[in-house]
Amino acid sequence: MHDQQDDRGIPLGVIASISILVLAAGGGGTWWAWRSQQSSPEVPVTTTPQSSTPKSSQSIQPTTEKPSTKEKIQVYWLNDVDNQIVLIPSSIPLNNKTLNKGQILESAFEGLLAGPTNGTFTTTIPQGTKLRGVSLKSDGVHVDLSQEFTVGGGSSSMSGRLAQVVYTASSLDPNTQVWIEVDGKQLEVLGGEGLMLDQPLTRQDVNQNFPL
C-alpha cells in the first residue's frame, strides 16, 4: 500500500498552486512593463528652425565693385575776371566709369582741344590742335600734341595755352610733373615769342615763370 502512495508523486494540488504562482509572476511582470511604458512621459522632440539670416551680429553686405575712376574730370579754360586772365576749371562727364587714369586724361584732353561749350570761357590753344597721345609714367604725365599747338599768338597766348595743358594734365594729381611733346619730341621752345621750357613742368612752375 505504501509503495502505491509513493508512486503518485507530487500531489496535483501542489502542482496547480505552483502553476498559478508562475503565471501570476509572469503576468505581473508583463503588467509592470506595460504600466511603466504608460506612466513614462513622452519626451517631445523639438527641432530648431534654421534661420535665414546669419547668426553673426554683423550683416553681410552685398559686394559691389567700386568704379576705378571718377565720374567727371576737370579741364581748364581761360576767363577775364576784372581785366585779369585767370584759369577756370570746368568738369566734363566721363561716358565710361571704368576707365584707367590714362584714358581719363585722354578724355580730358579731347574735351580741352574741342574747345569750351560755355560762351563765357575761352581758350588760347589753336584750333586744329590734335592729341597724339597721353600717358602716365614714373616721372609724370606725358602729353604729345600736334604741331598746331605751337603756332599763332603772342606771349600771353603762349602762357595761357601752356597753363591750360599743364593744369589739365595734372587734374588727377595737382603735384604731378608734366612733360609736353610736339610730334613725339620734347618741346623746348614754345612759339615765335620763344618761351623757353625747362621740363618737366608743374603748376607751381607755370605760376612762377609764365604768369597770365
Phi and psi restraints in degrees (value plus and minus 20) as a CYANA .aco file:
   2 HIS   PHI     -81.6   -41.6
   2 HIS   PSI     -57.9   -17.9
   3 ASP   PHI     -84.3   -44.3
   3 ASP   PSI     -55.7   -15.7
   4 GLN   PHI     -87.2   -47.2
   4 GLN   PSI     -57.5   -17.5
   5 GLN   PHI     -86.7   -46.7
   5 GLN   PSI     -56.5   -16.5
   6 ASP   PHI     -87.5   -47.5
   6 ASP   PSI     -50.7   -10.7
   7 ASP   PHI     -89.6   -49.6
   7 ASP   PSI     -38.8     1.2
   8 ARG   PHI     -86.7   -46.7
   8 ARG   PSI     -41.2    -1.2
   9 GLY   PHI      52.8    92.8
   9 GLY   PSI    -170.0  -130.0
  10 ILE   PHI     -95.0   -55.0
  10 ILE   PSI     115.0   155.0
  11 PRO   PHI     -81.4   -41.4
  11 PRO   PSI     128.4   168.4
  12 LEU   PHI     -82.7   -42.7
  12 LEU   PSI     -50.6   -10.6
  13 GLY   PHI     -85.3   -45.3
  13 GLY   PSI     -59.2   -19.2
  14 VAL   PHI     -87.0   -47.0
  14 VAL   PSI     -62.8   -22.8
  15 ILE   PHI     -81.3   -41.3
  15 ILE   PSI     -61.7   -21.7
  16 ALA   PHI     -83.6   -43.6
  16 ALA   PSI     -60.1   -20.1
  17 SER   PHI     -84.1   -44.1
  17 SER   PSI     -61.8   -21.8
  18 ILE   PHI     -84.4   -44.4
  18 ILE   PSI     -61.5   -21.5
  19 SER   PHI     -81.6   -41.6
  19 SER   PSI     -61.2   -21.2
  20 ILE   PHI     -82.8   -42.8
  20 ILE   PSI     -61.5   -21.5
  21 LEU   PHI     -84.5   -44.5
  21 LEU   PSI     -61.1   -21.1
  22 VAL   PHI     -83.4   -43.4
  22 VAL   PSI     -65.5   -25.5
  23 LEU   PHI     -83.3   -43.3
  23 LEU   PSI     -59.1   -19.1
  24 ALA   PHI     -84.5   -44.5
  24 ALA   PSI     -61.6   -21.6
  25 ALA   PHI     -84.9   -44.9
  25 ALA   PSI     -63.9   -23.9
  26 GLY   PHI     -84.4   -44.4
  26 GLY   PSI     -64.1   -24.1
  27 GLY   PHI     -84.8   -44.8
  27 GLY   PSI     -56.3   -16.3
  28 GLY   PHI     -84.6   -44.6
  28 GLY   PSI     -58.6   -18.6
  29 GLY   PHI     -84.2   -44.2
  29 GLY   PSI     -61.7   -21.7
  30 THR   PHI     -83.8   -43.8
  30 THR   PSI     -64.0   -24.0
  31 TRP   PHI     -81.9   -41.9
  31 TRP   PSI     -61.1   -21.1
  32 TRP   PHI     -84.9   -44.9
  32 TRP   PSI     -60.4   -20.4
  33 ALA   PHI     -85.2   -45.2
  33 ALA   PSI     -60.5   -20.5
  34 TRP   PHI     -85.3   -45.3
  34 TRP   PSI     -61.5   -21.5
  35 ARG   PHI     -86.4   -46.4
  35 ARG   PSI     -55.1   -15.1
  36 SER   PHI     -84.0   -44.0
  36 SER   PSI     -59.9   -19.9
  37 GLN   PHI     -87.8   -47.8
  37 GLN   PSI     -56.8   -16.8
  38 GLN   PHI     -93.0   -53.0
  38 GLN   PSI     -56.1   -16.1
  39 SER   PHI    -102.0   -62.0
  39 SER   PSI     -41.4    -1.4
  40 SER   PHI     -94.1   -54.1
  40 SER   PSI     101.8   141.8
  41 PRO   PHI     -88.7   -48.7
  41 PRO   PSI     121.0   161.0
  42 GLU   PHI     -93.4   -53.4
  42 GLU   PSI     111.8   151.8
  43 VAL   PHI    -106.2   -66.2
  43 VAL   PSI      94.4   134.4
  44 PRO   PHI     -86.2   -46.2
  44 PRO   PSI     119.4   159.4
  45 VAL   PHI    -114.1   -74.1
  45 VAL   PSI      96.8   136.8
  46 THR   PHI    -129.5   -89.5
  46 THR   PSI     122.3   162.3
  47 THR   PHI    -139.0   -99.0
  47 THR   PSI     113.4   153.4
  48 THR   PHI    -106.4   -66.4
  48 THR   PSI      98.3   138.3
  49 PRO   PHI     -84.5   -44.5
  49 PRO   PSI     119.2   159.2
  50 GLN   PHI     -93.5   -53.5
  50 GLN   PSI     108.2   148.2
  51 SER   PHI     -95.4   -55.4
  51 SER   PSI     122.9   162.9
  52 SER   PHI    -100.6   -60.6
  52 SER   PSI     -29.2    10.8
  53 THR   PHI    -126.6   -86.6
  53 THR   PSI     129.7   169.7
  54 PRO   PHI     -82.1   -42.1
  54 PRO   PSI     127.9   167.9
  55 LYS   PHI     -93.5   -53.5
  55 LYS   PSI     -40.4    -0.4
  56 SER   PHI     -85.3   -45.3
  56 SER   PSI     126.2   166.2
  57 SER   PHI     -90.0   -50.0
  57 SER   PSI     -38.4     1.6
  58 GLN   PHI    -115.0   -75.0
  58 GLN   PSI     103.9   143.9
  59 SER   PHI     -95.5   -55.5
  59 SER   PSI     126.4   166.4
  60 ILE   PHI    -104.4   -64.4
  60 ILE   PSI      99.9   139.9
  61 GLN   PHI    -106.5   -66.5
  61 GLN   PSI     123.5   163.5
  62 PRO   PHI     -82.7   -42.7
  62 PRO   PSI     121.0   161.0
  63 THR   PHI     -96.4   -56.4
  63 THR   PSI     105.0   145.0
  64 THR   PHI    -142.5  -102.5
  64 THR   PSI     118.1   158.1
  65 GLU   PHI    -105.3   -65.3
  65 GLU   PSI     100.1   140.1
  66 LYS   PHI     -95.1   -55.1
  66 LYS   PSI     115.6   155.6
  67 PRO   PHI     -84.5   -44.5
  67 PRO   PSI     120.8   160.8
  68 SER   PHI    -103.7   -63.7
  68 SER   PSI     -20.0    20.0
  69 THR   PHI    -156.9  -116.9
  69 THR   PSI     148.0   188.0
  70 LYS   PHI    -101.2   -61.2
  70 LYS   PSI     140.5   180.5
  71 GLU   PHI    -100.7   -60.7
  71 GLU   PSI     -37.6     2.4
  72 LYS   PHI    -156.6  -116.6
  72 LYS   PSI     139.5   179.5
  73 ILE   PHI    -156.8  -116.8
  73 ILE   PSI     126.8   166.8
  74 GLN   PHI    -115.9   -75.9
  74 GLN   PSI     116.9   156.9
  75 VAL   PHI    -138.9   -98.9
  75 VAL   PSI     144.4   184.4
  76 TYR   PHI    -142.3  -102.3
  76 TYR   PSI     108.9   148.9
  77 TRP   PHI    -133.8   -93.8
  77 TRP   PSI     155.8   195.8
  78 LEU   PHI    -130.9   -90.9
  78 LEU   PSI     128.2   168.2
  79 ASN   PHI    -169.9  -129.9
  79 ASN   PSI     128.9   168.9
  80 ASP   PHI    -112.8   -72.8
  80 ASP   PSI      92.3   132.3
  81 VAL   PHI    -141.3  -101.3
  81 VAL   PSI      90.5   130.5
  82 ASP   PHI      34.9    74.9
  82 ASP   PSI      27.9    67.9
  83 ASN   PHI      42.5    82.5
  83 ASN   PSI       4.5    44.5
  84 GLN   PHI    -148.7  -108.7
  84 GLN   PSI     107.2   147.2
  85 ILE   PHI     -97.7   -57.7
  85 ILE   PSI     106.0   146.0
  86 VAL   PHI    -151.0  -111.0
  86 VAL   PSI     136.8   176.8
  87 LEU   PHI    -103.1   -63.1
  87 LEU   PSI     115.1   155.1
  88 ILE   PHI    -142.9  -102.9
  88 ILE   PSI     101.2   141.2
  89 PRO   PHI     -96.8   -56.8
  89 PRO   PSI     125.1   165.1
  90 SER   PHI    -160.8  -120.8
  90 SER   PSI     112.1   152.1
  91 SER   PHI    -108.6   -68.6
  91 SER   PSI     115.2   155.2
  92 ILE   PHI    -138.2   -98.2
  92 ILE   PSI     120.8   160.8
  93 PRO   PHI     -93.1   -53.1
  93 PRO   PSI     131.7   171.7
  94 LEU   PHI    -123.4   -83.4
  94 LEU   PSI     110.3   150.3
  95 ASN   PHI     -92.7   -52.7
  95 ASN   PSI     -47.1    -7.1
  96 ASN   PHI    -143.7  -103.7
  96 ASN   PSI     102.7   142.7
  97 LYS   PHI    -102.4   -62.4
  97 LYS   PSI     -25.1    14.9
  98 THR   PHI    -127.8   -87.8
  98 THR   PSI       2.9    42.9
  99 LEU   PHI     -91.7   -51.7
  99 LEU   PSI     129.0   169.0
 100 ASN   PHI    -103.7   -63.7
 100 ASN   PSI     156.2   196.2
 101 LYS   PHI     -82.9   -42.9
 101 LYS   PSI     -58.6   -18.6
 102 GLY   PHI     -82.2   -42.2
 102 GLY   PSI     -60.9   -20.9
 103 GLN   PHI     -89.7   -49.7
 103 GLN   PSI     -52.8   -12.8
 104 ILE   PHI     -82.7   -42.7
 104 ILE   PSI     -68.2   -28.2
 105 LEU   PHI     -85.3   -45.3
 105 LEU   PSI     -55.0   -15.0
 106 GLU   PHI     -81.9   -41.9
 106 GLU   PSI     -62.9   -22.9
 107 SER   PHI     -83.5   -43.5
 107 SER   PSI     -58.2   -18.2
 108 ALA   PHI     -83.4   -43.4
 108 ALA   PSI     -64.8   -24.8
 109 PHE   PHI     -91.5   -51.5
 109 PHE   PSI     -51.7   -11.7
 110 GLU   PHI     -82.8   -42.8
 110 GLU   PSI     -59.8   -19.8
 111 GLY   PHI     -88.0   -48.0
 111 GLY   PSI     -58.9   -18.9
 112 LEU   PHI     -84.8   -44.8
 112 LEU   PSI     -65.6   -25.6
 113 LEU   PHI     -93.3   -53.3
 113 LEU   PSI     -39.7     0.3
 114 ALA   PHI     -94.2   -54.2
 114 ALA   PSI     -39.1     0.9
 115 GLY   PHI      75.2   115.2
 115 GLY   PSI     140.7   180.7
 116 PRO   PHI     -92.0   -52.0
 116 PRO   PSI     125.2   165.2
 117 THR   PHI    -115.4   -75.4
 117 THR   PSI     -34.9     5.1
 118 ASN   PHI    -109.5   -69.5
 118 ASN   PSI     103.7   143.7
 119 GLY   PHI     -85.2   -45.2
 119 GLY   PSI     -36.2     3.8
 120 THR   PHI    -103.9   -63.9
 120 THR   PSI     -34.5     5.5
 121 PHE   PHI    -119.1   -79.1
 121 PHE   PSI     139.9   179.9
 122 THR   PHI    -161.2  -121.2
 122 THR   PSI     151.9   191.9
 123 THR   PHI    -162.3  -122.3
 123 THR   PSI     127.8   167.8
 124 THR   PHI    -126.6   -86.6
 124 THR   PSI     -14.1    25.9
 125 ILE   PHI     -94.2   -54.2
 125 ILE   PSI     104.0   144.0
 126 PRO   PHI     -78.6   -38.6
 126 PRO   PSI     120.9   160.9
 127 GLN   PHI     -82.8   -42.8
 127 GLN   PSI     119.8   159.8
 128 GLY   PHI      75.9   115.9
 128 GLY   PSI     -27.1    12.9
 129 THR   PHI     -85.4   -45.4
 129 THR   PSI     112.2   152.2
 130 LYS   PHI    -136.2   -96.2
 130 LYS   PSI     131.2   171.2
 131 LEU   PHI    -110.1   -70.1
 131 LEU   PSI      96.3   136.3
 132 ARG   PHI    -106.2   -66.2
 132 ARG   PSI     -44.5    -4.5
 133 GLY   PHI     149.2   189.2
 133 GLY   PSI     135.1   175.1
 134 VAL   PHI    -163.8  -123.8
 134 VAL   PSI     115.3   155.3
 135 SER   PHI    -166.3  -126.3
 135 SER   PSI     132.3   172.3
 136 LEU   PHI    -123.5   -83.5
 136 LEU   PSI     103.3   143.3
 137 LYS   PHI    -144.5  -104.5
 137 LYS   PSI     156.9   196.9
 138 SER   PHI     -83.9   -43.9
 138 SER   PSI     -44.8    -4.8
 139 ASP   PHI    -119.2   -79.2
 139 ASP   PSI     -13.2    26.8
 140 GLY   PHI     113.9   153.9
 140 GLY   PSI    -183.4  -143.4
 141 VAL   PHI    -118.2   -78.2
 141 VAL   PSI     109.4   149.4
 142 HIS   PHI    -127.9   -87.9
 142 HIS   PSI     104.4   144.4
 143 VAL   PHI    -138.0   -98.0
 143 VAL   PSI     103.7   143.7
 144 ASP   PHI    -132.0   -92.0
 144 ASP   PSI      97.4   137.4
 145 LEU   PHI    -134.6   -94.6
 145 LEU   PSI     144.0   184.0
 146 SER   PHI    -100.2   -60.2
 146 SER   PSI     149.5   189.5
 147 GLN   PHI     -80.1   -40.1
 147 GLN   PSI     -46.3    -6.3
 148 GLU   PHI     -78.5   -38.5
 148 GLU   PSI     -43.6    -3.6
 149 PHE   PHI     -81.7   -41.7
 149 PHE   PSI     -45.4    -5.4
 150 THR   PHI    -114.9   -74.9
 150 THR   PSI     -23.9    16.1
 151 VAL   PHI    -122.5   -82.5
 151 VAL   PSI     132.7   172.7
 152 GLY   PHI      56.2    96.2
 152 GLY   PSI     128.0   168.0
 153 GLY   PHI      67.8   107.8
 153 GLY   PSI     141.7   181.7
 154 GLY   PHI    -115.4   -75.4
 154 GLY   PSI    -181.5  -141.5
 155 SER   PHI     -85.5   -45.5
 155 SER   PSI     -56.6   -16.6
 156 SER   PHI     -84.9   -44.9
 156 SER   PSI     -60.7   -20.7
 157 SER   PHI     -85.0   -45.0
 157 SER   PSI     -60.6   -20.6
 158 MET   PHI     -85.4   -45.4
 158 MET   PSI     -62.4   -22.4
 159 SER   PHI     -83.8   -43.8
 159 SER   PSI     -58.2   -18.2
 160 GLY   PHI     -84.6   -44.6
 160 GLY   PSI     -68.0   -28.0
 161 ARG   PHI     -88.4   -48.4
 161 ARG   PSI     -53.1   -13.1
 162 LEU   PHI     -83.4   -43.4
 162 LEU   PSI     -64.3   -24.3
 163 ALA   PHI     -83.8   -43.8
 163 ALA   PSI     -60.4   -20.4
 164 GLN   PHI     -80.3   -40.3
 164 GLN   PSI     -63.6   -23.6
 165 VAL   PHI     -88.7   -48.7
 165 VAL   PSI     -66.4   -26.4
 166 VAL   PHI     -85.0   -45.0
 166 VAL   PSI     -63.8   -23.8
 167 TYR   PHI     -88.3   -48.3
 167 TYR   PSI     -59.6   -19.6
 168 THR   PHI     -88.0   -48.0
 168 THR   PSI     -60.1   -20.1
 169 ALA   PHI     -85.1   -45.1
 169 ALA   PSI     -47.4    -7.4
 170 SER   PHI    -122.8   -82.8
 170 SER   PSI       1.0    41.0
 171 SER   PHI     -88.0   -48.0
 171 SER   PSI     -46.7    -6.7
 172 LEU   PHI    -101.9   -61.9
 172 LEU   PSI     -46.6    -6.6
 173 ASP   PHI    -168.0  -128.0
 173 ASP   PSI      82.6   122.6
 174 PRO   PHI     -79.0   -39.0
 174 PRO   PSI     -39.0     1.0
 175 ASN   PHI    -117.7   -77.7
 175 ASN   PSI     -17.8    22.2
 176 THR   PHI     -93.0   -53.0
 176 THR   PSI     136.6   176.6
 177 GLN   PHI    -109.9   -69.9
 177 GLN   PSI     125.0   165.0
 178 VAL   PHI    -142.2  -102.2
 178 VAL   PSI     113.1   153.1
 179 TRP   PHI    -133.6   -93.6
 179 TRP   PSI     107.6   147.6
 180 ILE   PHI    -129.0   -89.0
 180 ILE   PSI     108.1   148.1
 181 GLU   PHI    -142.7  -102.7
 181 GLU   PSI     132.2   172.2
 182 VAL   PHI    -146.8  -106.8
 182 VAL   PSI     100.5   140.5
 183 ASP   PHI      33.5    73.5
 183 ASP   PSI      18.3    58.3
 184 GLY   PHI      65.7   105.7
 184 GLY   PSI     -21.1    18.9
 185 LYS   PHI    -134.8   -94.8
 185 LYS   PSI     120.6   160.6
 186 GLN   PHI     -81.8   -41.8
 186 GLN   PSI     111.2   151.2
 187 LEU   PHI    -100.7   -60.7
 187 LEU   PSI     104.6   144.6
 188 GLU   PHI    -128.8   -88.8
 188 GLU   PSI     -54.1   -14.1
 189 VAL   PHI    -151.0  -111.0
 189 VAL   PSI     110.5   150.5
 190 LEU   PHI    -128.6   -88.6
 190 LEU   PSI      97.8   137.8
 191 GLY   PHI      54.9    94.9
 191 GLY   PSI     154.6   194.6
 192 GLY   PHI     -86.2   -46.2
 192 GLY   PSI     -45.5    -5.5
 193 GLU   PHI     -93.7   -53.7
 193 GLU   PSI     -34.3     5.7
 194 GLY   PHI      53.0    93.0
 194 GLY   PSI      29.9    69.9
 195 LEU   PHI     -91.7   -51.7
 195 LEU   PSI      95.7   135.7
 196 MET   PHI    -100.3   -60.3
 196 MET   PSI     106.9   146.9
 197 LEU   PHI    -128.8   -88.8
 197 LEU   PSI      99.2   139.2
 198 ASP   PHI    -120.3   -80.3
 198 ASP   PSI      72.8   112.8
 199 GLN   PHI    -108.3   -68.3
 199 GLN   PSI     133.6   173.6
 200 PRO   PHI     -96.7   -56.7
 200 PRO   PSI     143.8   183.8
 201 LEU   PHI    -133.6   -93.6
 201 LEU   PSI     127.0   167.0
 202 THR   PHI    -144.2  -104.2
 202 THR   PSI     152.5   192.5
 203 ARG   PHI     -80.6   -40.6
 203 ARG   PSI     -58.3   -18.3
 204 GLN   PHI     -83.7   -43.7
 204 GLN   PSI     -60.2   -20.2
 205 ASP   PHI     -81.0   -41.0
 205 ASP   PSI     -63.3   -23.3
 206 VAL   PHI     -82.9   -42.9
 206 VAL   PSI     -65.2   -25.2
 207 ASN   PHI     -84.4   -44.4
 207 ASN   PSI     -56.2   -16.2
 208 GLN   PHI    -102.9   -62.9
 208 GLN   PSI     -59.4   -19.4
 209 ASN   PHI    -125.0   -85.0
 209 ASN   PSI     -39.1     0.9
 210 PHE   PHI    -153.9  -113.9
 210 PHE   PSI      45.7    85.7
 211 PRO   PHI     -85.2   -45.2
 211 PRO   PSI     128.3   168.3
